[in-house]
């Protein structure tokens, strides 16, 4: 339900406008050097502040409640808590009867019979990704020399390059319209040992896809050449081996064969939908009034929350691969 992993397991908890959010991490090997500073860089990448992101600013300070002693992991479960300090719940009061398009307001109300917390999205909020990022820090330490790097490659219809001014102008244009943007993120994994993953249900692709689809707003995953690979012939798609290490001349399979890492770079891309909360008026069904009515969403929302997602993709990748690595060690 709220847990990911077999040996290295993370469980997220909390609501966007409750006392706080957090993560419980189990299966951490004892003796890993760790302190609060290890979390701060990744957590800062998830924070808003840049153009196109929400004005809700939180400290996001990680309070490590258990699982660490004298600067090392103890082997016990680790509980990391983040306090919610900047809440404005007033604008969320009507969304049970007049649910926001693209949000979980309607489905959550139906599933939990109206007892769910809708403020700020409640347990469905992107704020819960703080726990994923924290878990990813531990995952990265378990992985050692493995390097995971994600970056935004498209924003809406724009290919993202180094021209920050052009990106900011695009974000400003969409913001003035009261609309939002999505994008595509590419992630690459280097130095992963050969042999991680299992055939079929525990393949690297299936395990990564499971974890990645837990990221709010993620709508698609493709590995290697992805959907474009369907336009190639087999002779063009196949990755020929060129040395005894298993290096291939191309990487259309994205570093994975038969669900198992082959030693080449793992490459995948994810599609992130546009932010659902837009300031443009929408006409959608009001369940209390039993008719279509205009809805104008207020509050503090990202024009493009995809800008804050690359570090979350890295974190989930670290979590999944750390779990697979520990499974491989314990075979």
Number of C-alpha atoms within 10 A of each C-alpha: 5 9 14 21 20 14 16 24 20 24 18 23 15 22 23 23 23 17 13 17 23 26 26 21 25 20 17 24 15 13 13 16 14 17 15 11 10 14 18 15 11 19 21 15 16 20 20 19 15 12 17 24 19 17 14 16 14 14 13 20 17 20 13 16 12 15 19 21 12 9 12 14 21 18 15 15 19 21 21 22 24 22 19 20 15 11 15 13 14 11 13 19 12 13 20 20 16 22 21 24 16 13 17 17 24 19 12 20 18 13 10 10 9 14 10 17 20 26 22 24 20 20 22 21 18 17 25 23 26 25 27 28 25 27 28 27 22 23 24 20 17 21 21 11 12 16 15 23 16 22 18 20 15 17 21 19 10 12 12 17 11 7 8 10 9 13 18 14 12 17 21 15 13 17 20 12 11 14 20 25 24 22 24 23 22 20 21 19 21 16 15 22 15 15 16 23 25 18 12 12 11 15 20 25 23 16 21 20 19 15 19 22 16 14 19 17 20 20 12 14 20 17 22 20 19 15 11 10 15 10 10 12 9 10 8 12 16 15 18 14 12 11 9 6 11 13 17 18 13 18 20 19 22 23 28 25 17 14 20 20 22 22 20 23 22 22 24 22 22 23 18 25 21 22 19 20 21 24 20 15 12 15 13 15 18 19 15 10 10 10 11 13 14 12 19 13 17 13 16 17 21 26 27 27 25 26 26 20 26 20 25 24 30 25 30 28 27 28 30 24 28 26 26 25 21 19 15 13 9 8 5
